[in-house]
């Protein structure tokens, strides 16, 4: 996974991904140690499984890196159909596993796979190809915009049936952002955004537990031992962290005060143990990681390679959106919603697909850096 630029250089994107993965491994090992000991009799149970997922993700990422860009583009419609089939399959009684009232996981050989993570990945690839094939139609007539919206509606319906409200928000936000970058008329995109917001508001009003989360977000102290408990415990973790934190392994909130301490709220434990300095460091690392992907997208735009550019922008929106929502939820900036923090939270499906995405991005980066070398070789031969 190296980039040729006159000599072999380590890719900044790979370095930043490795740094995020390393921080995640430390955070999970610390946040899950008490839970693992009580539930499984092995304090390193979750950390060991996370390392197993990381090993598998590294292999899958390497395989994704070896796949030519043209193959991703040509296979994107089939991958989209596979994602659609998996989203339907997970809803079949007896196939999808139900956890905390949500049917989002498919058991596979001792592990569980979350189709929504695969759906995000494939949707970016398919939408990138669609915008290249139908770019003129997308920019000039409403019909060109309605076609991908119809696909999004189907995906959103299946995700909400699980239900997975967080994944629906990320998928819709990413898709609308990509369509806008692809040249869709601003008026049409704004209209779709308003319709989407109206639909999400209706979903909240129709589900009592979502209304409780919204009320708890506005004033968690109104129900400190009920709907506001998780947010209050998360805020206590932030407060205990102060400037430099209480030290790795010394968190109190992970001792069964904060639910989901190693998954959705792992950033709270990280902030408690490393303080403001550690929390800001991870935020800046995510910002640099997303910024690098956007920079690659800009380079592809200047080279008039639209598919590659759209892929970069789409994956950047997914990483940025998930990081913002997860951190925003744990800090009380956004209503409570279960959504993993890429590379950091415990969760096999998220880690596997994040590694695959990085592999694809590294392949795109390699293709970008290889073009000047090929052009130079052609000039020499002439």
ABEGO torsion letter per residue (X at the ends): XBBBBGBBBBBAAAAAAAAAAAAAAAAAAAAAAAAAAAAAGBAAAAAAAAAAAAAAAAAAAAAAAABBAAAAAAAAAAAAAAAAAAAAAAABBGABBBBGGBBABBBBGGBBBBAAAAAAAAAAAAAAAAAAAAAAAAAABAAAAAAAAAAAAAAAAAAAAOBBAAAAAAAAAAAAAAAAAAGBBAAAAAAAAAAAAAAAAAAAAABAAAAAAAAAAABAAABAABAAAAAAAAAAAAAAAEAAEAEBGABAAABGABBGAABAAAAAAAAAAAEAAAAAAAAAAAAAAAAAAAAAAAAAAAAGBAAAAAAAAAAAAAAAAAAAAAAAAAAGABBBBBBBBBGABBEAAAAAAAAAAAAAAAAAAAAAAAAAAAAAAAAAAX
